[in-house]
Amino acid sequence: MRYISTRGEAPALGFEDVLLTGLATDGGLYVPESLPHFSLEEIRSWRGLSYSELAFKVMHPFVDDAVPADDFRKMLDETYAVFAHKAVAPLVQLDTNEWVMELFRGPTLAFKDFALQLLGRLLDYVLEKRKQHVVIMGATSGDTGSAAIEGCRRCEHVDIFILHPHQRVSEVQRRQMTTVQGDNIHNIAVRGNFDDCQRMVKESFGNQSFLGGKTQLAAVNSINWARIMAQIVYYFHASLALGGPDRSMAFSVPTGNFGDIFAGYLAKKMGLPISQLVIATNRNDILHRFMSGNKYEQHQLEHTLSPSMDIMVSSNFERLLFDLHGRDGLAVKTLLENAAKGPVSIEDYRWKHARKLFDSDAVDDKTTCDTIREIYEQNEYLLDPHTAIGVRAARRCRRDHAVPMITLGTAHPAKFPDAVAESGLSVKPPLPAHMADLFEREERYTVLDNNIAGVQEFIAKHWKNA
Ligand SMILES: *Cc1c(COP(=O)(O)O)cnc(C)c1O
């Protein structure tokens, strides 16, 4: 399998190199040159497979000979065995033909574990083969950092440095990062805000000389292709559990960077009958505004009760724009260069095509809380604020009640107790048993000044073979 850049100018790469690369050299994102396609008969034959067996069927064509079949099977067994539920991604029924797929049974209680648990293992496998070492450097305002740290804690060939803004992440989020034991795990609390952290990471990728040429940086943010790939699997998993592929499904997806829902779009292109994909956003609604009025325009960032979806632009949307433009990299490059300067539109027929593929809705904080309360009153089931946005959008956009509507449950409610409290409910979502002692565990992190030279010096000094 070859991977090409959405901006058309970077060299095509194989899976191993795509795994180790973040952005393509032309500023684009890597996508497969062509997608595998599965017949209904083949998908039907996957009924009854375990999650990890199904993951093998769906992902092996992408990974190819980078990981031999037997090794890949073993890796997937290990990856999904760490989830605290035998079904890995269990479905919970809300109403007639309406479901939530719980994607929060992994170590850090959010769907990002599905991809990052695998990514850590894939990286280590490829680096072992190549006798190479990488330093992962990332900035986090919460969820991604902890999932990345959990995913890399057992990696022999990876050191991971995660920057978070000192005293500006919630205590649960900080503890999920800082209580993970491992010599290769380094938490840095920067005396600054999230943007300061992100800027330092970006600049460090641009000039890696501080590492002295002895190792290289790797990225685990949501533009990494392997993360998208791992998220395709659970669309097949849900469909097969509810009578697919002999019946089509609808999915509603709480959306920030457009990674998770893009995986659903790919599942459909690979042959899974999906009749509706709903983009559910919070007040940071650039995608909903584009889908409703063909105007792609950045607004000021708003802080909401669903912080993991607080974004100004959705980086993975570029991958969809590439397809909407007939995979013309130059057209995408021009469009996104213009979008950085002001509002842009695409040709009407292309936009109409996008509207056929997706529905969308934006949900504000008050409606998010109303939904949490309503579902609790109806079912005694607690939603986290991100999932609540998905459920609300699903109900508003639903077209055919004979088609099962599945909302992706992206986080466990215990991660976001404030939203639950604000919805007026007196229940407090307890942490799951495997995390119940989080507040007693020992923390390890280093506080550094908001100064790139100091941070780089720290990294250069503390990676494994420094
Ligand atoms: C990251 C995240 C999202 C957004 O997912 P994207 O792939 O960026 O669209 C939604 N909900 C939760 C809980 C998340 O952590």
PDBQT file of the ligand as one rigid body, heavy atoms in Angstrom, charges set to zero:
ROOT
HETATM    1  C1  LIG A 501     -10.679  13.859  20.564  1.00  0.00    +0.000 C 
HETATM    2  C2  LIG A 501     -12.096  13.785  21.035  1.00  0.00    +0.000 A 
HETATM    3  C3  LIG A 501     -13.192  14.088  20.177  1.00  0.00    +0.000 A 
HETATM    4  C4  LIG A 501     -13.002  14.603  18.764  1.00  0.00    +0.000 C 
HETATM    5  O1  LIG A 501     -12.528  13.625  17.882  1.00  0.00    +0.000 OA
HETATM    6  P1  LIG A 501     -11.941  14.042  16.450  1.00  0.00    +0.000 P 
HETATM    7  O2  LIG A 501     -11.390  12.791  15.870  1.00  0.00    +0.000 OA
HETATM    8  O3  LIG A 501     -10.869  15.073  16.738  1.00  0.00    +0.000 OA
HETATM    9  O4  LIG A 501     -13.054  14.610  15.650  1.00  0.00    +0.000 OA
HETATM   10  C5  LIG A 501     -14.475  13.922  20.684  1.00  0.00    +0.000 A 
HETATM   11  N1  LIG A 501     -14.695  13.512  21.953  1.00  0.00    +0.000 NA
HETATM   12  C6  LIG A 501     -13.683  13.210  22.805  1.00  0.00    +0.000 A 
HETATM   13  C7  LIG A 501     -13.988  12.783  24.184  1.00  0.00    +0.000 C 
HETATM   14  C8  LIG A 501     -12.347  13.332  22.380  1.00  0.00    +0.000 A 
HETATM   15  O5  LIG A 501     -11.354  13.043  23.235  1.00  0.00    +0.000 OA
ENDROOT
TORSDOF 0
